[in-house]
Amino acid sequence: MLTISEEAAWVNGLPLELQLRFLARLSFELTIVGRSSYEAGADDLEHPQRLRKVNEIQHRVTACLSQLLNGTCPDGFVGSMAEKVLTNQDSDLDGWLQRGWSDAKRRTLLAVSN
């Protein structure tokens, strides 16, 4: 299980370029999580509450990304963003969110090793 404090420390410990890369990838991964709210090709939402939660999380992630780009990210904001992504939202959403975070982290670490 991913712990919020360890993951926030990991993000904070990255050079700025990698923090930005991670948050951009996490934002992408959240769009995939959002897709779990509807059936492909259908207009109706199967899980509108889930999509709303994902949208609120996406808002926090992109706010963090924007603040880092502007050099105005206050202390603790990365931790609050990590908490928003990794805190239990609901049983169906938890796995999706943690997988999205882990995939974004894995791809960021791959970028470092290349």
C-alpha positions in Angstrom: 0.0 0.0 0.0 1.3 3.5 -0.9 1.7 5.8 2.1 0.9 9.5 1.6 3.9 10.8 3.5 6.3 8.6 1.6 4.8 9.4 -1.8 4.7 13.1 -1.1 8.3 13.0 0.0 9.2 11.1 -3.1 7.6 13.8 -5.3 9.1 16.6 -3.3 12.5 15.0 -3.6 12.5 15.0 -7.4 14.1 17.7 -9.4 11.5 20.2 -10.7 11.6 18.8 -14.2 10.7 15.3 -13.0 8.1 16.7 -10.6 6.4 18.3 -13.7 6.8 15.1 -15.7 5.3 13.0 -13.0 2.3 15.4 -12.5 1.7 15.6 -16.2 1.7 11.8 -16.5 -0.5 11.5 -13.4 -3.0 13.8 -15.0 -3.0 11.6 -18.1 -3.5 8.5 -15.9 -6.4 10.2 -14.2 -8.2 10.5 -17.6 -8.0 6.7 -17.8 -9.5 6.5 -14.3 -12.3 8.8 -15.4 -13.1 6.4 -18.3 -14.1 3.8 -15.7 -17.2 6.0 -15.2 -18.8 5.2 -18.5 -19.0 2.6 -21.2 -16.9 3.3 -24.3 -19.1 4.7 -27.1 -22.1 5.4 -24.8 -23.3 8.8 -23.9 -24.6 8.0 -20.4 -22.5 7.9 -17.3 -22.6 4.6 -15.4 -20.9 6.1 -12.3 -21.4 9.9 -12.2 -20.3 10.2 -8.6 -17.0 8.5 -9.5 -16.4 10.8 -12.4 -17.0 13.8 -10.1 -14.5 12.5 -7.6 -11.9 11.9 -10.4 -12.6 15.5 -11.7 -11.9 16.9 -8.2 -8.7 14.9 -7.9 -7.7 16.0 -11.4 -8.3 19.6 -10.4 -5.9 19.2 -7.5 -3.2 17.5 -9.6 -3.3 20.1 -12.3 -3.4 22.9 -9.7 -0.2 21.5 -8.3 1.3 21.2 -11.7 0.4 24.8 -12.5 1.8 26.1 -9.2 5.1 24.3 -9.7 5.3 25.8 -13.3 4.7 29.3 -11.8 7.1 28.8 -8.9 4.4 29.4 -6.4 3.7 26.0 -4.9 3.2 26.4 -1.1 4.7 24.0 1.4 2.4 21.1 2.0 0.5 21.4 -1.3 2.2 18.3 -2.9 1.3 16.3 0.2 -2.3 17.5 0.0 -2.4 16.5 -3.6 -1.0 13.1 -2.8 -3.5 12.6 -0.1 -6.3 13.5 -2.5 -5.2 10.9 -5.0 -4.2 8.1 -2.5 -6.8 8.5 0.3 -9.7 6.0 0.2 -12.3 7.5 -2.1 -14.4 4.3 -2.5 -13.6 0.7 -2.9 -14.0 0.7 -6.7 -12.0 3.9 -7.2 -9.1 3.1 -4.9 -7.4 0.5 -7.1 -7.8 2.7 -10.2 -6.2 5.7 -8.4 -3.3 3.8 -6.9 -2.6 2.1 -10.2 -2.6 5.5 -11.9 -0.2 6.9 -9.3 2.1 3.9 -9.6 2.1 3.9 -13.4 3.0 7.6 -13.4 5.7 7.0 -10.9 7.1 4.0 -12.9 7.2 6.1 -16.1 8.9 8.9 -14.3 11.6 6.6 -12.9 12.1 5.2 -16.4 12.7 8.7 -17.7 15.4 9.1 -15.0 17.1 5.8 -16.0 17.2 6.7 -19.7 
